[in-house]
Amino acid sequence: ELLWSASKYYNHIEPTIADKPLERISKALKTPEGAITPWDDYNAKTDVWDLISSEFSLVKTLGNGDRIIIRNGATDSEKSGTIYADTNNLYLFTTGTQYPNEQKMTAYEVFCIQNNLDPRNEGAIRLRELSYGTPLERVKTNTKPRAKMTLEEAIAIAQGVIRPTEEEPEFPKFLYTDSAIDEILVKASDINGYPIDFLRGNLLATLSAIIGNGYQVKVKNGWVVKGNLFMMMVGGQGSMKSPSARFINGEVKKSNQGFKNTHTIAKTKWDAEQAQLKAQATKSGNMYEPSGDKPKSNQFIMGSPTGEARRSRLASNQLGQIEMYDEVKTLFTSANQYRQGSDIEDLLSYWDGEGASAERNDETLSVDPVSPFLSIVGSIQPKPLKELKNKGTDNGLFERFLYVAPETDFKDEDEREMSEDMLEQYNRTMKGFVDMFKLRTYAYEQDTNALLPTILTLSPEASKLSMDYRNHLTSIERKYNNEYIAPIPKLNTYFAKIMNTVHVANQCLGGSRSAPDNMPTVIGVETVEIAKRLIEYFF
């Protein structure tokens, strides 16, 4: 540690401070174009020196106006930092203060640190209360949808902060080969008041689990990705989260219940046969031999399973599973309840599509998933979401979720009704899609019993477009480093996951039972473009 400190000291390079917008501040309270934000107003009116003069002493002022300062009581150095004249930014070398070292700070950031406020929302709200920035009631809002939201705004959504006054882009349409289903969703939004973001978001998550392990995307040699998604629907009370989910998944849940009933009947019959065979074997002195394989369940929906129940289901059914939560906070509060640390670690592995091995009494459980596929979708209100964020999630589970948060200007339902034919068409299409993949026969590897998926590849044009966009996402990850709340480091993987679901859904939704066997396995540019728009919505 001493050598490392010495190395950094002698390799010190005086930084060049660029006068660029504050990246760590959420734009959730940003006023429309032409107005002054509270942090910009505060930075323009406040000298950083006035904020820190009780903690530091002025050493000298340079010819260019930069002020050299030293921490009060410091005896081991000639200076502790600099206040730059051109930007009014504070830059400290010392580590012995409440402020971060080797990082530029504006007056606003210093204000937030001194008052223990989150600069991405709480600090801006406080400044509003202190009359900084253009008053919102004086601003004419622009109601035209924008091309995309900024990263800061998406982070604010993840924190449960209020939305900007201007409208946000809605969740992108991702079904392009057969628009009938999306037209039904638009009707449901228009007539029943269900936010289109919640409808499309729930549908994307559900389709990913229905497709399941059957198809995977090869991004590059050695990099194959499953299409499972972890998603949260974020909205306050009365935002129609639950009604939207019920509309999307009503028929899907009926299909799942049908699979459960069929399995229960088959297993009851099988158990009775085995009991009879065991009795006959015992009576004749012979060894009991099962009559055929134990019936397997095609169920693919779970509610709020324990870690062991989740593990068992994923081990017995590789076709693809989804957990649906009315309140997804339950997932975080119940995890590790019975196995300290293990449930979270398992969920991280399942997100990656990897199996997890549990140890108990030094014996490996026989129900370890070989090739798990798990999607998760659920609703959460802004306040509980912010509480989860503030608790800290060093394990990384929270950061693996995508957030769907529609604008706060929700539609009211009206006296119109959706036609019975339209509802029947939607339910029939969803049931057909479920049967298409859950009743399909798959091949399994002989040694490991792992399901053998169909591998999707990218056309040369799609591969180039995909690579360019992944490099763009990587540059964002490097830029924001540890300042993200949304799953910035996971967006490259999510990009591939979404391509998987979008491609298969567009090729098979509404098709015949044989559609998966006949569909093209090469992903084209159109799918990549849709995946790009979805990723941009999420961050």
Secondary structure, DSSP 8 states (H G I E B T S, - for coil): -HHHHHHHHHT-----------SSS-STT---TTS--HHHHHHHH--HHHHHTTTEEEEEE-TTS-EEEEETT--S-S-SEEE-TTT--EEE--SSSSS-SSS-B-HHHHHHHHTT--TTTHHHHHHHHTT-S--GGG-----S--S---HHHHHHHHHT----SS----------S-THHHHHHHHHHHHH---HHHHHHHHHHHHHHHHGGGEEEEEETTEEE----EEEEE--TTS-HHHHHHHHHHHHHHHHHHHHHHHHHHHHHHHHHHHHHHHHHHHHT-----SS--------EESS--HHHHHHHHHH--S-EEEEESSTHHHHHHTTSSSTTHHHHHHHHHHTT-----EETTEE-TT--SS--EEEEEEE-HHHHHHHHHH--TTSSGGG-EEE---S------S----HHHHHHHHHHHHHHHHHHHSS---B-TTT--B--EEEEE-HHHHHHHHHHHHHHHHHHHHHTT--SS-GGGHHHHHHHHHHHHHHHHHHTTS-TTHHHHS--EE-HHHHHHHHHHHHHH-
